[in-house]
């Protein structure tokens, strides 16, 4: 089976085949599609436990193995640091950074999809890598924006564009190296971010592996959070009845309580965000290589073979969701008959134990965006029905122009 040119066609064909073949089938000669929830959970979880960082460059040159460092250690380090950042003060700083970007664009007709990318990137960058000078932050943002443009653009750039991106990528990598080195030597202050714990692990990791770790978290904030935020706006303007429900709830919420525990303070808004993530969670497809053999009923996945996972297809599976193509946040009310059959059916951030470490931060950010839309700004989109959702690396709203004005 050859992948069609358009991702929409490819996903549609996968969805039809998944319904006919119980969610597990060979997409082509090389890739096994695993879209049955429990099978996807089992394969993802088992393979994750044995992911390791690549060897240090110096050891590759000397043709020797580096001390093994598992990604599970990196993940647990990130989670520990994120736990220290889950405070009302840090949530408040995140919201303030979002406000600064939105305030600067208020009153302007703008591409809302790209605005949400800017809001997400600028507000999350200090969480990933803080304490940067203006020039350093601009280089890192430019690198991530160029990576995003290659994913979002329907037409790839030419050779010159690629060479420019390589140059920017190298310079952004030098920024990360400099930050790590200067923090380790006491020439730059330590920051409460996701980079800082690896300063103390530099002797074990080596600079190149530490750079890989920081680059991973930077790449994670450069695309998916922005497309998720754009999807929140997309459903916000297309569902005026839900817009009114959110406005009523958030107008009555105490700001301090919202910053302390947003999901408890605003349950309707939380359900709204969860439904947006069910319908439009990025990325659409994950490609992995198996380390182990798996018996999957009618077929078998052998070590070294490739497989596909897709939260998007699981979230649209009529065998586990009733009316999966209908936007209805109330499906997440306790006991709702059209809600998820079990936890393996709702995976907007992937499967445990490899679930995205930034899941909680992402939910806080999206709920904060809803709060700003309902209390600080008024969003006007001339023709909401003209906005379309393109399926690329992630769902991306197109023809999405509008204006934010202060309330």
C-alpha positions in Angstrom: 0.0 0.0 0.0 1.4 3.4 -1.0 0.8 6.4 1.2 -1.5 8.8 -0.7 -0.3 12.3 -1.4 -2.8 14.0 0.9 -2.7 13.1 4.6 -6.5 13.4 4.8 -6.9 10.7 2.3 -4.4 8.5 4.0 -6.1 8.9 7.4 -9.5 8.2 5.9 -8.3 5.0 4.3 -6.6 3.9 7.6 -9.9 4.6 9.5 -11.9 2.5 7.1 -9.5 -0.4 7.2 -9.2 -0.2 11.0 -13.0 -0.5 11.3 -12.9 -3.6 9.0 -9.8 -5.3 10.4 -10.2 -4.7 14.2 -7.6 -2.1 14.5 -4.5 -4.1 13.7 -3.4 -4.6 10.0 -0.4 -4.2 7.7 -0.6 -0.7 6.1 2.0 -1.8 3.6 4.9 -4.3 3.4 6.9 -2.5 6.0 4.5 -0.9 8.5 2.0 -2.4 10.9 -0.9 -0.2 11.9 -1.8 -0.7 15.6 -5.0 1.3 16.2 -6.7 -1.0 18.7 -6.4 0.8 22.0 -5.2 -2.0 24.3 -2.7 -3.4 21.7 -1.4 0.1 21.1 -0.9 0.6 24.9 0.9 -2.7 25.3 3.3 -2.2 22.4 4.1 1.4 23.2 4.6 0.7 27.0 6.9 -2.4 26.4 9.1 -0.8 23.8 9.5 2.5 25.8 11.2 0.8 28.8 14.3 0.0 26.8 14.8 3.3 24.9 18.3 4.6 25.6 20.1 7.8 24.6 22.6 7.4 21.8 26.3 7.1 22.6 28.3 10.2 23.2 30.1 11.6 20.1 33.6 11.1 21.7 32.7 7.4 22.3 31.4 7.0 18.7 34.7 8.4 17.4 36.6 6.0 19.6 34.3 3.1 18.7 33.3 2.3 22.2 30.0 2.3 24.1 29.0 5.1 26.4 27.5 4.3 29.8 23.9 3.5 29.1 21.3 6.2 30.0 17.7 5.3 29.6 15.1 7.8 28.5 13.0 6.7 31.4 15.6 8.4 33.7 15.3 11.6 31.6 11.5 11.4 31.8 11.5 11.0 35.6 13.9 14.0 35.9 11.6 16.1 33.9 8.6 15.0 35.9 10.3 15.9 39.2 11.2 19.4 37.9 7.6 19.9 36.5 6.2 19.0 39.9 8.2 21.9 41.4 6.7 24.2 38.7 3.1 23.3 39.3 2.3 26.2 41.5 -0.1 29.2 41.4 2.9 31.5 41.0 4.3 29.6 38.0 0.8 29.3 36.4 0.5 33.1 36.9 3.7 33.7 35.1 2.6 31.5 32.2 -0.6 33.5 31.9 1.2 36.8 32.0 3.5 35.7 29.2 0.4 34.7 27.1 -1.2 38.1 27.9 1.9 40.1 26.7 1.8 38.4 23.3 -2.0 38.7 22.9 -2.0 42.3 24.1 0.5 43.3 21.5 -1.7 41.9 18.7 -5.0 43.1 20.1 -7.1 45.1 17.6 -5.2 43.6 14.5 -6.6 41.4 11.9 -4.4 38.3 12.1 -3.8 34.7 11.2 -5.1 33.1 14.4 -3.3 29.8 13.8 0.1 31.4 13.6 -0.8 33.8 16.5 -1.5 30.7 18.7 1.9 29.3 17.7 3.5 32.5 18.8 1.6 32.5 22.1 2.4 28.9 22.9 6.1 29.2 22.0 6.8 32.5 23.8 4.9 31.4 26.9 6.5 27.9 27.1 10.1 28.7 26.2 11.1 29.9 29.7 9.6 26.6 31.1 11.9 24.7 28.8 15.0 27.0 28.7 14.9 30.1 30.9 17.2 33.0 31.5 18.1 33.7 27.9 19.2 37.0 26.6 16.9 38.6 24.0 19.3 37.6 21.2 19.5 34.0 22.4 15.8 33.6 22.8 15.3 35.0 19.3 17.7 32.4 17.8 16.0 29.5 19.6 12.5 30.8 18.6 13.6 31.2 15.0 14.9 27.7 14.8 11.7 26.3 16.2 9.6 28.5 13.9 11.5 27.3 10.8 11.0 23.6 11.9 7.3 24.4 12.3 7.0 26.0 8.9 8.4 22.8 7.3 5.6 20.8 9.0 2.8 23.2 8.4 3.5 24.4 4.9 1.8 22.5 2.1 4.8 23.3 -0.2 8.3 22.5 0.9 11.0 25.2 0.8 13.9 25.1 -1.6 17.6 24.3 -1.1 18.4 27.8 0.0 15.7 27.8 2.7 17.0 24.4 3.9 20.6 25.8 4.2 19.4 28.8 6.1 17.5 26.5 8.5 20.6 24.4 9.0 22.6 27.6 9.9 20.0 28.7 12.3 19.8 25.2 13.8 23.5 25.2 14.4 23.5 28.6 16.1 20.5 27.6 18.3 22.4 24.5 19.3 25.4 26.7 20.3 23.1 28.7 22.5 22.0 25.6 24.4 25.6 24.4 24.8 26.6 27.8 26.1 23.8 27.9 28.6 24.6 24.4 29.9 28.3 25.1 30.1 27.9 28.5 31.8 25.4 27.2 34.4 27.8 24.3 35.2 30.7 26.7 35.7 28.6 29.2 37.8 28.9 31.9 35.2 25.1 31.9 34.6 22.4 31.6 37.2 20.4 28.4 37.6 16.8 28.6 36.4 13.7 26.6 37.4 13.3 25.1 33.9 13.4 21.7 32.3 17.0 22.2 31.2 18.5 22.9 34.7 18.5 19.3 36.1 20.8 18.2 33.4 23.5 20.6 34.3 24.3 18.3 37.3 24.1 15.3 35.0 26.6 16.7 32.4 29.5 14.5 33.6 27.4 11.4 33.1 25.6 12.5 29.9 28.3 14.5 28.1 27.5 17.7 26.3 26.2 16.2 23.1 23.7 13.9 24.9 22.6 16.8 27.2 22.1 18.9 24.0 19.9 16.1 22.6 17.8 16.1 25.8 17.3 19.9 25.8 16.6 19.8 22.0 13.9 17.2 22.6 12.0 19.4 25.0 12.4 22.4 22.9 11.1 20.6 19.8 8.1 19.5 21.9 7.1 23.1 22.5 7.6 24.1 18.9 4.4 23.0 17.2 2.0 20.7 19.0 1.1 23.2 21.8 0.4 25.9 19.2 -1.8 23.7 17.0 -3.7 22.5 20.1 -4.2 26.2 21.1 -5.4 27.0 17.5 -7.8 24.1 17.8 -9.3 25.5 21.0 -10.0 28.8 19.2 -11.4 26.8 16.2 -14.0 25.0 18.4 -14.6 28.2 20.5 -15.8 30.2 17.5 -17.7 27.3 15.9 -19.7 26.4 19.0 -21.3 29.6 20.4 -23.4 27.7 22.9 -20.2 26.3 24.5 -18.6 29.8 24.3 -21.5 31.1 26.4 -21.1 28.2 28.9 -17.4 28.9 29.3 -18.0 32.7 29.7 -20.6 32.0 32.4 -18.3 29.7 34.3 -15.1 31.6 34.0 -16.7 35.0 34.9 -17.6 33.5 38.3 -14.3 31.8 39.0 -11.9 33.2 41.6 -8.6 34.1 39.7 -6.5 32.8 42.6 -8.4 29.5 42.7 -8.1 29.2 38.9 -4.3 29.6 39.0 -4.0 27.2 41.9 -6.2 24.3 40.6 -7.8 25.2 37.2 -9.3 21.8 36.5 -11.1 21.9 39.8 -12.1 25.5 39.6 -13.5 25.3 36.1 -14.8 21.8 35.3 -16.9 22.9 32.3 -13.8 24.5 30.7 -11.8 21.4 31.5 -14.3 19.2 29.7 -14.2 21.6 26.7 -10.4 21.4 26.5 -10.5 17.6 26.8 -12.9 17.3 23.9 -10.8 19.6 21.8 -7.8 17.3 22.5 -9.9 14.2 21.7 -10.9 15.5 18.3 -7.7 17.4 17.3 -4.8 16.0 19.3 -1.3 16.4 17.7 0.5 14.6 16.1 -1.8 12.5 13.9 0.5 9.5 13.4 3.5 8.2 15.3 6.0 5.9 13.6 8.1 3.6 15.8 10.4 0.6 15.5 9.7 -2.4 17.7 12.4 -3.8 20.0 10.4 -6.9 20.9 8.1 -9.5 19.3 4.4 -9.1 19.9 1.6 -11.6 19.2 -1.3 -9.4 18.1 -3.9 -12.1 17.3 -4.1 -12.4 13.5 -0.6 -11.1 13.0 2.8 -10.8 14.7 5.1 -7.8 15.1 8.8 -8.9 15.0 11.8 -7.0 16.5 13.1 -4.4 14.1 9.8 -4.0 12.2 8.0 -0.6 12.0 4.6 0.2 13.4 2.2 3.1 13.4 0.2 4.5 16.3 -2.5 7.2 16.1 -4.4 8.8 19.0 -6.4 10.5 16.3 -7.8 7.3 14.9 -8.4 5.8 18.4 -10.4 8.9 19.3 -12.5 8.5 16.1 -13.2 4.8 16.6 -16.9 4.1 16.6 -16.3 0.8 18.5 -15.2 2.7 21.6 -16.8 6.1 21.2 -20.4 6.9 20.4 -20.8 9.7 17.8 -17.0 10.3 17.7 -17.2 13.0 15.0 -19.6 15.1 17.1 -18.0 17.8 19.3 -19.5 17.3 22.8 -17.5 18.0 25.9 -20.3 16.6 28.1 -19.1 13.1 26.9 -16.6 13.5 29.8 -19.2 13.8 32.5 -19.1 10.9 34.9 -21.1 8.0 33.5 -21.8 9.6 30.1 -22.8 6.8 27.7 -20.9 8.4 24.8 -17.7 8.9 26.8 -14.5 6.9 26.7 -14.9 3.1 27.3 -11.7 3.1 29.4 -8.5 5.0 29.8 -6.8 3.4 26.9 -9.3 5.0 24.6 -8.4 8.6 25.5 -4.7 9.2 24.8 -4.2 12.8 23.6 -0.7 12.8 25.1 0.2 9.3 24.3 0.4 6.1 26.4 1.9 5.6 29.8 4.7 5.3 30.7 5.7 7.3 27.7 2.9 9.8 28.1 4.0 13.4 27.3 5.6 14.8 30.5 4.1 18.2 29.7 0.5 17.0 29.6 -0.5 18.9 32.8 1.3 22.1 31.6 -0.5 21.8 28.3 -3.9 21.5 29.9 -3.2 24.5 32.2 -2.1 26.6 29.2 -5.2 25.7 27.1 -7.5 26.4 30.1 -5.7 29.7 30.6 -6.3 30.6 27.0 -10.0 29.9 27.4 -10.0 32.1 30.5 -8.4 35.0 28.6 -10.8 34.6 25.7 -13.8 34.8 28.1 -12.6 37.5 30.5 -10.0 39.7 28.9 -10.5 39.6 25.2 -13.3 39.3 22.7 -12.6 37.1 19.6 -14.3 38.0 16.3 -14.0 35.7 13.3 -16.0 37.0 10.3 -17.0 33.6 8.9 -16.4 30.7 11.3 -17.9 28.2 8.8 -15.2 29.1 6.2 -12.5 27.9 8.6 -11.3 24.4 7.7 -9.2 21.9 9.5 -6.3 20.6 7.5 -4.7 17.3 8.6 -0.9 17.5 8.2 1.6 16.6 11.0 -1.2 17.7 13.2 -4.7 19.2 12.7 -4.1 22.8 11.6 -7.0 25.3 11.2 -6.8 27.0 7.8 -8.4 30.3 6.5 -8.5 31.2 10.2 -8.3 35.0 10.4 -9.9 37.1 13.1 -9.4 39.9 15.6 -8.9 40.0 19.3 -10.2 43.1 21.1 -10.2 44.0 24.8 -13.4 43.6 26.7 
